[in-house]
Amino acid sequence: MEKAYDLVIRGGVVVDGTGAAPFEADVAVRNGAIAAISAKGGRIAGAGSQEIDARGQIVTPGFVDIHTHYDGQATWDERLQPSSWHGVTTVVMGNCGVGFAPCKAADHDRLIQLMEGVEDIPFPVLSEGLPWNWESYPEYLDALASRRFDIDVASQLPHAALRVFVMGERGVNREPATQADIHAMAAIAKRAMEAGAIGFGTSRTLNHRSSDGSPIATLSAGEDELTGIAMGMAAANNGAGQGVLQVVSDFNDPEAEFDMLQRIVAKSGRPLSFSLLQSPRDPEQWRYMLQRMTAAKAAGLTMRAQVATRPVGVLFGFELTANPFSTYPAYREIKDLPFAERIARLRDPAFRARLLAEEPDSGRAPGLSPARAWEKIYPMGLESPDYEPTTETSIAAIAAARGLDPREIALDHMLDGGPDTEDGGGGRGMLYLPLLNYAQNSLDPAYQMLQHDCVVPGLSDGGAHVGMICDGSFPTTNLVHWTRDRTRGPKLPLEYMIKAQCRDTAETVGLFDRGLIAPGYRADLNVIDYDRLTLKAPGVAYDLPAGGRRLVQRASGYTATIVAGQVTYRDGEPTDALPGRLLRGARSAPVAMAAE
């Protein structure tokens, strides 16, 4: 007998994405959409071809992550991990102005070097992995549209690629764009939006550099250039407009920078989001930015901030891009040895003594000089990591309590951590250095930012920073830390955070067909054993093209992740289903349907 539904999730506690209180109900799915939700506490009579017993668990919309960098990975990989390990069912890439289209053949290496420098994805990985079966941005989207994924993928037009495509070497050298240049970029932006770009991303931060050290081509792009591109987006679809603007900026002059962005939004009518983090250079600036967004909203402008929900920090280790001893002469002698041999040398008492007796060649070790920052560096837990650590758990505090040199504590932790190497040497321990969002050793500023009505969680950078940062797990942190486990300050209601990570993020990029559990909406869902949900410690995998290394982080407690009505993950392991596709442009909300 034919079943009434493709899938029925029975007896779970539904957290529906609206911000309303959770309620027990059944959820039924048909043809990739939510077909029915029972009355609170009730049951759906019809059977499903597949059923999931969700009693004692929560049922949420799929998470929408609007700040990732899968631009390369999506061209060679069907599984956009780590995001899909963490309940994410839709990602947006092309952030920070970096990407691979449009691109002329002569500029392939240039864009790879930029992605390598900005997002820490090695040149050999991208060089081998990218098929380059496109030149224009619409051709890039066509290449993605021919592929299948475990989640949906939306792409933004990257400013750096656009600028180099139009201006060539002048664009790379950050020369001002001429009116002809701006006209050409605007025309490409218009075509990109009409082809299905979800928006346009740009970068105005000195932190973003090519692997040769040169600043990103978009760093000093003028207001006329940015306005021209935005007006190209506004002209799409016969003037109806298409796409969102995404910006990362140093905000060195916050008033002038925000004024400029506000003028662009006002003139073009395109919504904008920007990265907002607490900076140690100006720990209170975020308050000003929230005030400006409140005023912009009152003026009828759509400007939102993407906020990281834990510190943005780097990981150090002997298996990673850098460690606190990277610039020590003794370490440089062994840095190119096979990993197991290198660990064996570091364990040798004579070599260890020589290393610890040295000073680094450089006054600035990677990220920050550890000689001056041991009180800001923490051992990364080997089981469940702590992303709101106290000063008492820093390397400096541990060393002081034991009467040792902090370098000894750091060295021992990195040598002892992780699974053993072939010779039993371990060597995979990691150190954690929070750089942003932790200026006062507290996440209280993030807590306050997250409660603002113009803020959404973002900045996970899934797919990027494969050797130093591992933040694609942000969505799991949002549940584990902010709604359940936080001890150093107030928590947030579960329903609030689910709304933020599902509905609010989806609306920010114009995807109004998802992020809610309601009849007619896309059946992107998670069944989560909330009490058991656990974020694991970061680890390293060698599964990128050319055998490339990347940081990965898993979680346990995701009973099922569902994309377009198909179960893509069961208990954290992938199924054969690959229902994810390229999303072309914004999506309207479904026509209201009555609950069955």
C-alpha positions as CSV (number, residue, x, y, z in Angstrom):
1,M,0.0,0.0,0.0
2,E,1.3,3.4,-0.9
3,K,2.4,5.5,2.1
4,A,0.9,8.9,2.7
5,Y,4.2,10.5,3.3
6,D,7.9,10.0,2.3
7,L,9.0,10.6,5.8
8,V,7.4,11.0,9.2
9,I,9.4,12.2,12.3
10,R,7.5,10.9,15.3
11,G,7.1,12.4,18.8
12,G,10.0,14.9,18.8
13,V,10.1,18.3,20.5
14,V,9.7,20.7,17.6
15,V,11.8,23.9,17.8
16,D,10.2,25.4,14.7
17,G,12.5,28.4,13.9
18,T,9.9,31.1,14.7
19,G,11.3,31.7,18.2
20,A,8.1,30.2,19.7
21,A,8.4,27.8,22.7
22,P,9.2,24.1,21.7
23,F,6.3,21.7,21.5
24,E,5.9,18.0,21.0
25,A,4.6,17.0,17.6
26,D,5.0,14.8,14.5
27,V,6.4,16.2,11.3
28,A,5.6,14.7,7.9
29,V,7.4,15.3,4.6
30,R,6.3,14.8,1.0
31,N,8.1,15.7,-2.2
32,G,10.9,17.5,-0.5
33,A,8.6,19.8,1.5
34,I,7.0,19.8,4.9
35,A,3.5,18.4,4.4
36,A,2.1,18.3,7.9
37,I,2.7,19.0,11.5
38,S,0.4,17.5,14.0
39,A,-1.3,19.5,16.7
40,K,0.8,20.0,19.8
41,G,1.0,16.6,21.5
42,G,-0.9,15.0,18.7
43,R,0.0,12.4,16.1
44,I,-0.2,12.3,12.3
45,A,-2.3,9.4,11.2
46,G,-0.7,8.7,7.9
47,A,2.4,6.5,7.6
48,G,5.7,7.4,6.0
49,S,7.8,5.3,3.7
50,Q,10.5,6.1,6.2
51,E,9.9,7.0,9.9
52,I,12.2,8.3,12.6
53,D,11.4,7.9,16.2
54,A,12.4,11.3,17.7
55,R,11.0,10.8,21.2
56,G,13.2,12.6,23.8
57,Q,14.9,14.5,21.0
58,I,14.5,17.9,19.4
59,V,13.5,18.5,15.8
60,T,14.8,21.7,14.2
61,P,15.0,23.3,10.8
62,G,18.3,22.7,9.0
63,F,21.0,25.2,9.8
64,V,21.8,27.9,7.3
65,D,25.4,29.0,7.3
66,I,25.9,32.2,5.3
67,H,29.7,32.6,5.7
68,T,31.7,29.8,4.2
69,H,34.4,29.3,1.6
70,Y,33.5,26.1,-0.2
71,D,34.2,27.8,-3.6
72,G,36.9,25.3,-4.5
73,Q,35.7,22.2,-2.5
74,A,32.3,22.4,-4.1
75,T,33.9,21.8,-7.5
76,W,35.5,18.5,-6.5
77,D,33.6,17.2,-3.4
78,E,30.1,16.0,-3.0
79,R,30.2,16.3,0.8
80,L,30.7,19.8,2.1
81,Q,32.2,18.7,5.4
82,P,32.7,19.9,8.0
83,S,29.5,21.9,7.7
84,S,27.3,19.0,7.0
85,W,28.5,17.2,10.1
86,H,27.0,20.0,12.2
87,G,23.4,20.1,11.1
88,V,24.0,22.6,8.2
89,T,21.8,22.1,5.2
90,T,22.5,25.3,3.3
91,V,25.8,27.2,2.9
92,V,26.7,30.5,1.2
93,M,30.2,30.8,-0.2
94,G,32.0,33.6,-2.1
95,N,32.5,35.6,1.1
96,C,35.3,38.1,1.7
97,G,35.7,38.8,-2.0
98,V,37.6,35.6,-2.7
99,G,36.6,33.0,-5.2
100,F,37.4,31.6,-8.6
101,A,35.1,33.2,-11.1
102,P,35.1,35.1,-13.3
103,C,38.7,34.2,-14.2
104,K,40.8,34.2,-17.3
105,A,43.1,31.3,-17.8
106,A,46.2,33.5,-17.3
107,D,44.9,34.4,-13.8
108,H,44.3,30.9,-12.4
109,D,47.4,30.9,-10.3
110,R,46.8,34.4,-9.1
111,L,43.4,33.6,-7.7
112,I,44.7,30.4,-6.1
113,Q,47.5,32.3,-4.4
114,L,44.9,34.8,-3.1
115,M,42.7,32.0,-1.7
116,E,45.8,30.3,-0.2
117,G,46.8,33.5,1.5
118,V,43.4,34.7,2.7
119,E,41.8,31.4,3.6
120,D,44.8,29.1,4.2
121,I,44.0,26.5,1.5
122,P,47.3,25.3,0.1
123,F,48.2,26.0,-3.5
124,P,48.7,22.3,-4.4
125,V,45.2,21.4,-3.1
126,L,43.5,24.0,-5.3
127,S,45.8,23.5,-8.2
128,E,45.0,19.8,-8.4
129,G,41.4,20.1,-7.3
130,L,40.0,22.9,-9.4
131,P,38.8,21.7,-12.8
132,W,38.6,25.3,-14.2
133,N,35.8,24.3,-16.6
134,W,34.6,27.9,-16.6
135,E,35.8,31.4,-17.3
136,S,32.7,33.6,-16.7
137,Y,30.8,33.6,-13.5
138,P,27.6,32.2,-15.1
139,E,29.8,29.3,-16.4
140,Y,31.1,28.7,-12.9
141,L,27.5,28.4,-11.7
142,D,26.7,26.0,-14.5
143,A,29.6,23.9,-13.5
144,L,28.2,23.8,-9.9
145,A,24.7,23.1,-11.2
146,S,25.9,19.9,-12.8
147,R,27.0,18.5,-9.4
148,R,25.3,16.9,-6.5
149,F,25.9,17.7,-2.8
150,D,24.9,16.6,0.7
151,I,23.7,20.2,1.3
152,D,22.4,23.1,-0.8
153,V,25.0,25.6,-2.0
154,A,24.6,29.3,-2.8
155,S,27.4,31.4,-4.3
156,Q,28.3,35.1,-4.2
157,L,30.2,37.0,-6.9
158,P,33.7,37.6,-5.4
159,H,35.0,41.1,-5.8
160,A,38.7,40.2,-6.0
161,A,38.1,37.9,-8.9
162,L,35.8,40.4,-10.6
163,R,38.3,43.2,-10.2
164,V,41.2,41.2,-11.6
165,F,39.0,39.9,-14.5
166,V,38.2,43.5,-15.5
167,M,41.3,45.4,-14.6
168,G,44.1,42.9,-14.8
169,E,47.4,44.0,-13.2
170,R,45.9,47.4,-12.4
171,G,43.3,45.7,-10.3
172,V,45.9,43.5,-8.5
173,N,47.9,46.6,-7.7
174,R,44.8,48.3,-6.2
175,E,44.7,51.2,-8.6
176,P,41.5,53.2,-8.7
177,A,38.9,51.9,-11.1
178,T,38.1,54.1,-14.0
179,Q,34.5,54.7,-15.0
180,A,34.9,52.2,-17.8
181,D,36.1,49.6,-15.3
182,I,33.2,50.3,-13.0
183,H,30.7,50.1,-15.9
184,A,32.2,46.7,-16.9
185,M,32.1,45.4,-13.3
186,A,28.5,46.6,-12.9
187,A,27.5,44.8,-16.1
188,I,29.1,41.5,-14.9
189,A,27.5,41.9,-11.5
190,K,24.1,42.3,-13.2
191,R,24.6,39.2,-15.3
192,A,25.9,37.2,-12.3
193,M,22.8,38.1,-10.3
194,E,20.5,37.1,-13.2
195,A,22.5,33.8,-13.5
196,G,21.8,33.0,-9.9
197,A,24.3,34.6,-7.6
198,I,22.9,35.0,-4.1
199,G,25.0,38.2,-3.7
200,F,28.4,39.9,-3.9
201,G,31.3,39.7,-1.4
202,T,34.1,42.1,-0.8
203,S,37.0,42.6,1.6
204,R,38.4,45.8,3.1
205,T,40.8,44.4,5.7
206,L,44.6,44.2,5.8
207,N,44.3,40.8,7.3
208,H,43.4,39.4,3.8
209,R,46.6,39.0,1.8
210,S,47.8,36.8,-1.1
211,S,50.3,34.1,-0.3
212,D,53.0,36.5,-1.5
213,G,52.1,39.0,1.2
214,S,50.4,41.5,-1.0
215,P,47.0,42.9,0.2
216,I,43.8,41.8,-1.4
217,A,43.0,43.7,-4.6
218,T,39.8,45.0,-3.1
219,L,41.3,46.6,0.0
220,S,41.0,50.2,-1.1
221,A,38.3,50.0,-3.7
222,G,36.6,53.4,-3.9
223,E,33.0,54.2,-3.0
224,D,32.3,54.8,-6.7
225,E,33.4,51.3,-7.5
226,L,31.4,49.6,-4.8
227,T,28.3,51.8,-5.6
228,G,28.6,50.9,-9.3
229,I,28.7,47.2,-8.6
230,A,25.7,47.5,-6.2
231,M,23.8,49.4,-8.9
232,G,24.5,46.6,-11.3
233,M,22.9,44.3,-8.8
234,A,20.0,46.7,-8.5
235,A,19.5,46.7,-12.3
236,A,19.2,42.9,-12.4
237,N,15.9,41.3,-13.5
238,N,14.7,44.4,-15.3
239,G,15.4,46.7,-12.3
240,A,13.8,44.5,-9.7
241,G,17.2,44.0,-8.1
242,Q,18.9,40.8,-6.9
243,G,21.5,39.8,-4.4
244,V,22.9,40.9,-1.0
245,L,26.1,42.7,-0.3
246,Q,28.6,41.1,2.1
247,V,31.5,43.1,3.5
248,V,34.4,42.5,5.8
249,S,36.3,45.6,6.9
250,D,38.8,46.8,9.5
251,F,36.5,49.8,10.3
252,N,39.6,51.8,11.2
253,D,37.4,54.9,10.8
254,P,34.1,53.3,11.8
255,E,32.0,56.4,11.3
256,A,33.2,57.1,7.8
257,E,33.2,53.4,6.8
258,F,29.6,52.9,8.1
259,D,28.5,56.1,6.4
260,M,29.8,54.9,3.1
261,L,28.2,51.5,3.4
262,Q,24.9,53.1,4.4
263,R,25.0,55.4,1.3
264,I,25.6,52.3,-0.9
265,V,22.6,50.5,0.6
266,A,20.4,53.6,0.4
267,K,21.2,54.2,-3.2
268,S,21.1,50.6,-4.5
269,G,18.4,49.3,-2.3
270,R,20.4,46.1,-1.8
271,P,20.6,44.6,1.7
272,L,24.0,44.3,3.3
273,S,25.7,42.3,6.0
274,F,29.2,42.9,7.5
275,S,31.4,41.0,9.9
276,L,31.3,42.2,13.5
277,L,33.8,41.0,16.0
278,Q,35.2,42.4,19.2
279,S,38.7,43.6,18.4
280,P,41.4,43.9,21.0
281,R,42.5,47.1,19.3
282,D,39.1,48.8,20.2
283,P,37.2,46.4,22.5
284,E,34.1,48.7,22.7
285,Q,33.7,49.6,19.0
286,W,31.1,46.9,18.5
287,R,28.7,48.9,20.7
288,Y,28.9,51.8,18.2
289,M,28.3,49.5,15.3
290,L,25.1,48.1,16.9
291,Q,23.9,51.7,17.5
292,R,24.5,52.5,13.8
293,M,22.5,49.4,12.7
294,T,19.7,50.4,14.9
295,A,19.6,53.8,13.4
296,A,19.8,52.4,9.9
297,K,16.9,50.0,10.5
298,A,14.9,53.0,11.8
299,A,15.7,54.7,8.5
300,G,14.3,51.7,6.5
301,L,17.7,50.3,5.5
302,T,18.5,46.6,5.7
303,M,22.0,46.3,7.3
304,R,22.9,43.3,9.4
305,A,26.0,42.1,11.2
306,Q,27.4,38.6,11.1
307,V,28.7,37.8,14.6
308,A,31.0,34.9,15.6
309,T,29.5,33.0,18.5
310,R,32.9,32.0,20.0
311,P,36.4,33.5,19.9
312,V,38.0,33.6,16.4
313,G,41.3,32.0,17.2
314,V,44.1,30.0,15.7
315,L,45.3,26.6,16.5
316,F,49.0,25.8,16.9
317,G,50.5,22.3,16.6
318,F,53.2,20.2,15.0
319,E,50.8,18.9,12.5
320,L,49.4,22.3,11.6
321,T,50.6,25.3,9.6
322,A,52.4,26.9,12.6
323,N,53.4,26.3,16.2
324,P,55.1,28.5,18.8
325,F,58.5,27.1,17.8
326,S,58.2,27.6,14.1
327,T,60.7,30.4,14.0
328,Y,63.2,28.8,16.4
329,P,66.5,27.9,14.6
330,A,66.5,24.3,16.0
331,Y,62.9,23.7,14.8
332,R,63.7,25.0,11.4
333,E,66.3,22.3,11.1
334,I,63.7,19.6,11.4
335,K,60.6,21.2,10.1
336,D,60.7,19.3,6.7
337,L,61.3,15.8,8.3
338,P,58.4,13.3,8.1
339,F,56.0,13.9,11.0
340,A,57.0,10.8,13.1
341,E,60.7,11.6,12.7
342,R,60.1,15.2,13.7
343,I,58.2,14.2,16.8
344,A,61.0,11.7,17.7
345,R,63.6,14.5,17.5
346,L,61.5,16.8,19.6
347,R,61.3,14.1,22.3
348,D,65.0,13.7,22.3
349,P,66.3,15.2,25.6
350,A,69.3,16.9,24.0
351,F,67.4,18.4,21.1
352,R,64.6,19.5,23.5
353,A,67.2,21.3,25.7
354,R,68.7,23.1,22.7
355,L,65.3,24.2,21.5
356,L,64.2,25.5,24.8
357,A,67.5,27.4,25.2
358,E,67.0,29.3,22.0
359,E,65.1,32.5,21.1
360,P,63.0,32.8,18.0
361,D,64.5,34.3,14.9
362,S,61.5,36.5,14.4
363,G,60.1,38.9,16.9
364,R,56.6,37.8,15.9
365,A,55.9,34.1,15.8
366,P,52.8,33.0,13.9
367,G,49.6,34.8,15.0
368,L,51.2,36.6,17.9
369,S,54.5,36.4,19.7
370,P,54.1,33.6,22.2
371,A,57.0,35.0,24.2
372,R,54.6,37.8,25.1
373,A,51.3,36.0,25.0
374,W,51.4,32.7,27.0
375,E,48.7,34.2,29.2
376,K,46.4,34.3,26.1
377,I,47.2,30.7,24.8
378,Y,45.4,27.7,26.1
379,P,45.7,23.9,25.7
380,M,43.1,22.7,23.4
381,G,41.2,19.9,25.2
382,L,41.7,16.4,23.8
383,E,38.0,15.5,24.3
384,S,35.5,18.4,24.5
385,P,37.1,21.8,23.8
386,D,36.5,24.8,26.0
387,Y,35.8,28.0,23.9
388,E,35.4,30.3,26.9
389,P,38.5,29.4,28.9
390,T,39.6,31.3,32.0
391,T,43.0,32.9,32.6
392,E,43.6,30.2,35.2
393,T,43.8,27.6,32.4
394,S,46.2,29.5,30.2
395,I,49.7,28.1,29.5
396,A,51.2,30.9,31.6
397,A,49.0,30.0,34.6
398,I,49.7,26.3,34.3
399,A,53.5,27.0,34.1
400,A,53.4,29.3,37.1
401,A,51.6,26.8,39.2
402,R,54.1,24.1,38.3
403,G,57.2,26.4,38.5
404,L,58.1,25.7,34.9
405,D,58.9,27.7,31.7
406,P,55.6,28.2,29.7
407,R,57.4,26.8,26.7
408,E,57.9,23.5,28.4
409,I,54.1,23.3,29.1
410,A,53.3,24.1,25.5
411,L,55.9,21.7,24.1
412,D,54.7,18.8,26.3
413,H,51.0,19.4,25.5
414,M,51.7,19.4,21.7
415,L,53.9,16.3,22.1
416,D,51.5,14.3,24.3
417,G,48.2,15.0,22.6
418,G,46.4,13.0,20.0
419,P,46.7,9.4,18.8
420,D,50.2,7.9,18.7
421,T,52.3,8.1,15.6
422,E,53.8,5.0,14.1
423,D,56.7,5.1,16.7
424,G,54.3,5.8,19.6
425,G,55.2,9.5,19.7
426,G,51.8,11.2,19.8
427,G,52.6,14.8,18.8
428,R,49.1,15.9,17.8
429,G,48.2,18.1,20.7
430,M,47.0,21.6,19.9
431,L,47.2,25.1,21.5
432,Y,44.4,27.6,21.1
433,L,45.0,31.4,20.8
434,P,41.8,33.5,20.7
435,L,42.5,36.6,18.6
436,L,39.1,38.2,18.2
437,N,35.9,38.2,20.2
438,Y,37.8,37.6,23.4
439,A,39.5,40.9,24.3
440,Q,38.4,40.7,27.9
441,N,38.7,36.9,28.3
442,S,34.9,36.6,28.2
443,L,32.2,36.0,25.6
444,D,29.8,38.5,27.3
445,P,30.2,40.9,24.3
446,A,29.2,38.1,21.9
447,Y,26.2,37.4,24.2
448,Q,25.1,41.1,23.9
449,M,25.7,41.2,20.2
450,L,23.7,38.0,19.6
451,Q,20.6,39.7,21.2
452,H,20.5,42.6,18.8
453,D,17.7,42.4,16.2
454,C,20.1,43.2,13.4
455,V,22.6,40.5,14.2
456,V,22.8,36.9,12.9
457,P,25.4,34.2,13.7
458,G,28.0,33.8,11.0
459,L,31.7,33.8,10.2
460,S,32.2,30.0,10.5
461,D,34.5,30.0,7.4
462,G,33.6,26.4,6.7
463,G,35.9,25.0,4.1
464,A,38.7,27.4,4.8
465,H,41.7,27.9,7.1
466,V,42.5,24.2,6.8
467,G,45.8,24.5,8.8
468,M,45.1,27.1,11.5
469,I,41.4,27.7,12.2
470,C,38.6,25.2,12.7
471,D,35.3,27.1,13.0
472,G,33.0,25.3,10.7
473,S,31.5,23.8,13.9
474,F,30.0,27.1,15.0
475,P,26.4,25.9,14.6
476,T,27.1,23.1,17.1
477,T,28.7,25.6,19.5
478,N,25.5,27.7,19.2
479,L,23.5,24.9,20.8
480,V,26.0,23.2,23.1
481,H,27.5,26.4,24.6
482,W,24.9,29.1,24.3
483,T,21.8,27.2,25.2
484,R,23.0,24.4,27.5
485,D,26.5,24.4,28.9
486,R,27.7,27.9,29.4
487,T,28.8,28.6,33.0
488,R,30.6,31.9,32.8
489,G,27.5,34.0,32.1
490,P,23.9,33.9,31.0
491,K,22.7,31.5,28.3
492,L,20.3,32.0,25.5
493,P,17.0,30.2,25.0
494,L,17.1,27.2,22.7
495,E,14.3,28.6,20.6
496,Y,16.1,31.9,20.2
497,M,19.3,30.4,18.9
498,I,17.5,28.0,16.6
499,K,15.6,31.0,15.1
500,A,18.9,32.9,14.7
501,Q,20.8,30.0,13.0
502,C,17.9,28.9,10.8
503,R,15.3,31.6,9.9
504,D,17.3,34.7,10.5
505,T,20.3,33.6,8.5
506,A,18.1,32.4,5.7
507,E,16.3,35.7,5.5
508,T,19.5,37.6,5.5
509,V,20.4,36.2,2.1
510,G,16.9,36.1,0.7
511,L,16.1,32.4,1.2
512,F,12.6,32.6,2.4
513,D,11.7,29.1,1.5
514,R,13.6,27.5,4.5
515,G,14.5,27.9,8.1
516,L,11.1,27.2,9.5
517,I,9.2,24.0,10.3
518,A,5.8,24.8,8.7
519,P,3.7,23.3,5.9
520,G,5.1,24.1,2.5
521,Y,8.6,25.0,3.6
522,R,11.6,23.0,2.4
523,A,12.1,19.8,4.4
524,D,15.6,20.6,5.6
525,L,15.6,19.3,9.2
526,N,17.7,18.0,12.1
527,V,16.8,15.4,14.7
528,I,19.1,16.1,17.6
529,D,19.7,14.2,20.8
530,Y,20.0,17.5,22.6
531,D,21.1,16.2,26.0
532,R,23.9,14.1,24.3
533,L,25.0,16.7,21.7
534,T,28.8,17.0,22.1
535,L,31.4,18.9,20.1
536,K,34.5,16.9,19.7
537,A,38.1,18.3,19.7
538,P,39.6,19.3,16.4
539,G,41.7,16.8,14.5
540,V,43.6,16.5,11.2
541,A,42.6,14.6,8.1
542,Y,44.6,14.1,4.9
543,D,41.7,13.9,2.4
544,L,42.0,17.0,0.2
545,P,43.3,16.8,-3.4
546,A,47.1,16.1,-3.6
547,G,46.8,14.5,-0.2
548,G,46.3,17.9,1.4
549,R,45.8,18.3,5.1
550,R,42.9,20.0,6.8
551,L,41.6,20.6,10.3
552,V,38.3,18.8,10.9
553,Q,35.9,18.7,13.9
554,R,33.1,16.3,14.5
555,A,30.1,16.2,16.8
556,S,28.0,13.5,18.3
557,G,24.3,13.8,19.0
558,Y,23.0,14.5,15.5
559,T,20.6,11.6,15.1
560,A,19.5,12.6,11.5
561,T,20.1,15.4,9.1
562,I,17.5,15.8,6.3
563,V,17.9,17.8,3.1
564,A,14.9,18.2,0.8
565,G,13.2,15.3,2.6
566,Q,16.1,12.9,2.3
567,V,18.1,11.6,5.2
568,T,21.7,12.6,4.4
569,Y,23.3,11.7,7.8
570,R,22.5,9.1,10.4
571,D,24.2,9.4,13.7
572,G,26.9,11.5,12.1
573,E,27.6,9.1,9.2
574,P,26.6,9.9,5.6
575,T,24.0,8.0,3.8
576,D,24.0,7.6,0.0
577,A,21.6,10.5,-0.5
578,L,22.9,13.6,-2.2
579,P,19.9,15.9,-2.7
580,G,21.8,19.2,-2.3
581,R,22.0,21.4,-5.4
582,L,23.2,24.8,-6.4
583,L,20.7,27.5,-5.4
584,R,20.2,30.1,-8.0
585,G,19.3,33.4,-6.4
586,A,16.7,34.3,-3.8
587,R,13.7,32.0,-2.9
588,S,10.2,33.2,-2.1
589,A,8.3,31.9,0.9
590,P,5.9,29.1,0.0
591,V,2.2,29.7,-0.3
592,A,0.6,29.2,3.1
593,M,-0.7,25.7,3.6
594,A,-3.1,24.4,6.2
595,A,-1.7,22.0,8.8
596,E,-3.0,18.4,8.3
